[in-house]
Amino acid sequence: MGSREGKEQIVASLTEQFKNAQAVVVVDYRGISVAQDTKLRKELRENGVNYVVAKNTLLSIAARNAGVEGICDSFKGVTSVAFCDSDAVAPARIIGKFSKDNKVLNIKGGILEGEVIDADKVLALSELPSKEILLAQVASCFQAPIQRLCYVFEEIRKKKEEATA
């Protein structure tokens, strides 16, 4: 797609993705095999993450249009970008795990809810559990005191039964 109109469409699409994303992860994807790339794209897609390979100049224009020009420094070399508008952790978690397991992909940086973050922060974000696991952990925190209270009531009931018997 070498035409000017084609490039403008790509930039418009990328700009919207930068604007709407809760999280963006920028990656140097040099060295990834076709099989690895297919596996990574499948996992990202299944988790609502849009994965794009684009020219650095087009990414830079789109990032500036979206008001996140601070990310432009990471658009060097061979660049791919993962966008997610529904989960702030998913792109970092999936790419971080994939990078560790396959020894390919170099995380360059990212954006978290409109703020540009460096590669170290993206890696820290990748260590967080998924949203569902976090919600389950919070729910168990609420559930534990209720379970203890039920246990106390049950013990009181047993003592009363013993006293009346």
C-alpha positions as YAML, in Angstrom:
chain: A
units: angstrom
residues:
- id: 1
  name: MET
  ca: [0.00, 0.00, 0.00]
- id: 2
  name: GLY
  ca: [2.33, 2.69, -1.25]
- id: 3
  name: SER
  ca: [-0.28, 5.28, -2.13]
- id: 4
  name: ARG
  ca: [-0.73, 8.41, -0.07]
- id: 5
  name: GLU
  ca: [-4.39, 7.56, 0.60]
- id: 6
  name: GLY
  ca: [-3.38, 4.11, 1.85]
- id: 7
  name: LYS
  ca: [-0.82, 5.57, 4.23]
- id: 8
  name: GLU
  ca: [-3.35, 8.13, 5.47]
- id: 9
  name: GLN
  ca: [-5.79, 5.30, 6.22]
- id: 10
  name: ILE
  ca: [-3.11, 3.39, 8.14]
- id: 11
  name: VAL
  ca: [-2.19, 6.51, 10.13]
- id: 12
  name: ALA
  ca: [-5.88, 7.21, 10.90]
- id: 13
  name: SER
  ca: [-6.38, 3.62, 12.10]
- id: 14
  name: LEU
  ca: [-3.21, 3.70, 14.23]
- id: 15
  name: THR
  ca: [-4.17, 7.10, 15.68]
- id: 16
  name: GLU
  ca: [-7.54, 5.72, 16.81]
- id: 17
  name: GLN
  ca: [-5.85, 2.68, 18.35]
- id: 18
  name: PHE
  ca: [-3.41, 4.88, 20.27]
- id: 19
  name: LYS
  ca: [-6.30, 7.07, 21.48]
- id: 20
  name: ASN
  ca: [-8.56, 4.19, 22.55]
- id: 21
  name: ALA
  ca: [-6.01, 1.82, 24.07]
- id: 22
  name: GLN
  ca: [-5.80, 1.25, 27.81]
- id: 23
  name: ALA
  ca: [-2.41, -0.29, 27.13]
- id: 24
  name: VAL
  ca: [0.13, -0.30, 24.32]
- id: 25
  name: VAL
  ca: [3.32, -2.36, 24.17]
- id: 26
  name: VAL
  ca: [6.04, -1.54, 21.63]
- id: 27
  name: VAL
  ca: [8.27, -4.44, 20.62]
- id: 28
  name: ASP
  ca: [11.34, -5.09, 18.51]
- id: 29
  name: TYR
  ca: [10.23, -8.31, 16.87]
- id: 30
  name: ARG
  ca: [13.43, -9.19, 15.03]
- id: 31
  name: GLY
  ca: [14.29, -12.89, 15.09]
- id: 32
  name: ILE
  ca: [10.77, -14.27, 15.54]
- id: 33
  name: SER
  ca: [9.92, -17.28, 13.37]
- id: 34
  name: VAL
  ca: [6.70, -17.55, 11.37]
- id: 35
  name: ALA
  ca: [5.45, -20.30, 13.71]
- id: 36
  name: GLN
  ca: [6.23, -18.20, 16.80]
- id: 37
  name: ASP
  ca: [4.60, -15.14, 15.23]
- id: 38
  name: THR
  ca: [1.45, -17.12, 14.38]
- id: 39
  name: LYS
  ca: [1.25, -18.49, 17.94]
- id: 40
  name: LEU
  ca: [1.78, -15.03, 19.48]
- id: 41
  name: ARG
  ca: [-0.81, -13.37, 17.23]
- id: 42
  name: LYS
  ca: [-3.36, -16.07, 18.06]
- id: 43
  name: GLU
  ca: [-2.91, -15.63, 21.82]
- id: 44
  name: LEU
  ca: [-3.06, -11.83, 21.55]
- id: 45
  name: ARG
  ca: [-6.21, -11.98, 19.40]
- id: 46
  name: GLU
  ca: [-7.90, -14.39, 21.85]
- id: 47
  name: ASN
  ca: [-7.27, -11.84, 24.62]
- id: 48
  name: GLY
  ca: [-8.62, -8.82, 22.74]
- id: 49
  name: VAL
  ca: [-5.21, -7.44, 21.80]
- id: 50
  name: ASN
  ca: [-4.61, -5.98, 18.33]
- id: 51
  name: TYR
  ca: [-1.05, -6.62, 17.13]
- id: 52
  name: VAL
  ca: [0.28, -4.42, 14.32]
- id: 53
  name: VAL
  ca: [3.52, -4.24, 12.37]
- id: 54
  name: ALA
  ca: [3.93, -0.83, 10.75]
- id: 55
  name: LYS
  ca: [6.59, 1.55, 9.52]
- id: 56
  name: ASN
  ca: [8.15, 3.66, 12.26]
- id: 57
  name: THR
  ca: [7.30, 6.90, 10.44]
- id: 58
  name: LEU
  ca: [3.60, 5.99, 10.29]
- id: 59
  name: LEU
  ca: [3.62, 4.94, 13.96]
- id: 60
  name: SER
  ca: [5.30, 8.24, 14.90]
- id: 61
  name: ILE
  ca: [2.75, 10.33, 13.00]
- id: 62
  name: ALA
  ca: [-0.13, 8.40, 14.60]
- id: 63
  name: ALA
  ca: [1.35, 8.69, 18.11]
- id: 64
  name: ARG
  ca: [1.77, 12.46, 17.67]
- id: 65
  name: ASN
  ca: [-1.79, 12.76, 16.37]
- id: 66
  name: ALA
  ca: [-3.00, 10.85, 19.46]
- id: 67
  name: GLY
  ca: [-1.01, 13.06, 21.84]
- id: 68
  name: VAL
  ca: [1.45, 10.38, 22.99]
- id: 69
  name: GLU
  ca: [4.54, 11.58, 21.17]
- id: 70
  name: GLY
  ca: [6.72, 10.43, 24.10]
- id: 71
  name: ILE
  ca: [6.49, 6.89, 22.73]
- id: 72
  name: CYS
  ca: [8.06, 7.92, 19.41]
- id: 73
  name: ASP
  ca: [11.60, 7.34, 20.77]
- id: 74
  name: SER
  ca: [10.86, 3.60, 20.81]
- id: 75
  name: PHE
  ca: [10.01, 3.50, 17.10]
- id: 76
  name: LYS
  ca: [13.45, 2.44, 15.88]
- id: 77
  name: GLY
  ca: [14.47, -0.73, 14.09]
- id: 78
  name: VAL
  ca: [11.88, -3.41, 13.38]
- id: 79
  name: THR
  ca: [8.77, -2.43, 15.34]
- id: 80
  name: SER
  ca: [5.49, -4.07, 16.20]
- id: 81
  name: VAL
  ca: [2.85, -2.66, 18.52]
- id: 82
  name: ALA
  ca: [0.21, -4.39, 20.64]
- id: 83
  name: PHE
  ca: [-2.92, -2.35, 21.45]
- id: 84
  name: CYS
  ca: [-5.65, -3.29, 23.92]
- id: 85
  name: ASP
  ca: [-8.66, -1.15, 24.76]
- id: 86
  name: SER
  ca: [-10.26, -3.55, 27.25]
- id: 87
  name: ASP
  ca: [-7.43, -4.76, 29.53]
- id: 88
  name: ALA
  ca: [-4.48, -2.71, 30.76]
- id: 89
  name: VAL
  ca: [-2.36, -5.77, 31.60]
- id: 90
  name: ALA
  ca: [-3.04, -8.26, 28.76]
- id: 91
  name: PRO
  ca: [-0.54, -6.99, 26.14]
- id: 92
  name: ALA
  ca: [2.34, -6.75, 28.62]
- id: 93
  name: ARG
  ca: [1.50, -10.10, 30.26]
- id: 94
  name: ILE
  ca: [1.25, -12.02, 26.98]
- id: 95
  name: ILE
  ca: [4.27, -10.44, 25.29]
- id: 96
  name: GLY
  ca: [6.36, -10.58, 28.48]
- id: 97
  name: LYS
  ca: [5.68, -14.30, 28.94]
- id: 98
  name: PHE
  ca: [6.22, -15.00, 25.24]
- id: 99
  name: SER
  ca: [9.52, -13.09, 25.31]
- id: 100
  name: LYS
  ca: [10.74, -15.05, 28.35]
- id: 101
  name: ASP
  ca: [9.67, -18.44, 26.99]
- id: 102
  name: ASN
  ca: [10.98, -17.95, 23.44]
- id: 103
  name: LYS
  ca: [13.99, -15.65, 23.99]
- id: 104
  name: VAL
  ca: [12.76, -13.39, 21.16]
- id: 105
  name: LEU
  ca: [11.02, -10.04, 21.14]
- id: 106
  name: ASN
  ca: [12.61, -7.11, 22.88]
- id: 107
  name: ILE
  ca: [10.15, -4.84, 24.68]
- id: 108
  name: LYS
  ca: [10.99, -1.21, 23.90]
- id: 109
  name: GLY
  ca: [8.33, 0.58, 25.95]
- id: 110
  name: GLY
  ca: [4.64, 1.19, 26.15]
- id: 111
  name: ILE
  ca: [1.70, 3.30, 27.16]
- id: 112
  name: LEU
  ca: [-0.50, 2.62, 30.16]
- id: 113
  name: GLU
  ca: [-3.76, 4.56, 30.29]
- id: 114
  name: GLY
  ca: [-2.29, 7.48, 28.32]
- id: 115
  name: GLU
  ca: [1.06, 7.62, 30.14]
- id: 116
  name: VAL
  ca: [4.25, 6.60, 28.33]
- id: 117
  name: ILE
  ca: [6.19, 3.96, 30.30]
- id: 118
  name: ASP
  ca: [9.64, 2.46, 29.78]
- id: 119
  name: ALA
  ca: [10.49, -1.19, 29.08]
- id: 120
  name: ASP
  ca: [11.15, -1.93, 32.79]
- id: 121
  name: LYS
  ca: [7.65, -0.79, 33.74]
- id: 122
  name: VAL
  ca: [6.16, -2.86, 30.92]
- id: 123
  name: LEU
  ca: [8.06, -5.89, 32.25]
- id: 124
  name: ALA
  ca: [6.82, -5.19, 35.79]
- id: 125
  name: LEU
  ca: [3.29, -4.95, 34.41]
- id: 126
  name: SER
  ca: [3.79, -8.28, 32.63]
- id: 127
  name: GLU
  ca: [4.28, -9.98, 36.01]
- id: 128
  name: LEU
  ca: [0.80, -9.01, 37.21]
- id: 129
  name: PRO
  ca: [-1.90, -11.68, 37.11]
- id: 130
  name: SER
  ca: [-4.82, -11.34, 34.72]
- id: 131
  name: LYS
  ca: [-7.81, -9.18, 35.58]
- id: 132
  name: GLU
  ca: [-9.92, -12.27, 36.30]
- id: 133
  name: ILE
  ca: [-7.35, -13.63, 38.76]
- id: 134
  name: LEU
  ca: [-7.05, -10.25, 40.49]
- id: 135
  name: LEU
  ca: [-10.85, -10.06, 40.85]
- id: 136
  name: ALA
  ca: [-10.92, -13.59, 42.26]
- id: 137
  name: GLN
  ca: [-8.22, -12.64, 44.78]
- id: 138
  name: VAL
  ca: [-10.21, -9.57, 45.86]
- id: 139
  name: ALA
  ca: [-13.38, -11.65, 46.14]
- id: 140
  name: SER
  ca: [-11.60, -14.19, 48.34]
- id: 141
  name: CYS
  ca: [-10.48, -11.35, 50.63]
- id: 142
  name: PHE
  ca: [-14.13, -10.40, 51.12]
- id: 143
  name: GLN
  ca: [-15.22, -14.00, 51.47]
- id: 144
  name: ALA
  ca: [-12.71, -15.06, 54.17]
- id: 145
  name: PRO
  ca: [-14.13, -12.88, 57.02]
- id: 146
  name: ILE
  ca: [-17.66, -14.01, 56.16]
- id: 147
  name: GLN
  ca: [-16.55, -17.64, 56.33]
- id: 148
  name: ARG
  ca: [-14.95, -17.05, 59.74]
- id: 149
  name: LEU
  ca: [-18.13, -15.34, 60.96]
- id: 150
  name: CYS
  ca: [-20.21, -18.30, 59.80]
- id: 151
  name: TYR
  ca: [-17.84, -20.62, 61.65]
- id: 152
  name: VAL
  ca: [-18.26, -18.57, 64.85]
- id: 153
  name: PHE
  ca: [-22.06, -18.67, 64.54]
- id: 154
  name: GLU
  ca: [-21.94, -22.42, 63.98]
- id: 155
  name: GLU
  ca: [-19.83, -22.87, 67.12]
- id: 156
  name: ILE
  ca: [-22.27, -20.72, 69.15]
- id: 157
  name: ARG
  ca: [-25.18, -22.81, 67.85]
- id: 158
  name: LYS
  ca: [-23.40, -26.04, 68.83]
- id: 159
  name: LYS
  ca: [-22.66, -24.72, 72.34]
- id: 160
  name: LYS
  ca: [-26.31, -23.73, 72.82]
- id: 161
  name: GLU
  ca: [-27.43, -27.19, 71.71]
- id: 162
  name: GLU
  ca: [-25.01, -28.81, 74.15]
- id: 163
  name: ALA
  ca: [-26.21, -26.53, 76.97]
- id: 164
  name: THR
  ca: [-29.89, -27.35, 76.36]
- id: 165
  name: ALA
  ca: [-29.36, -31.09, 75.92]
...
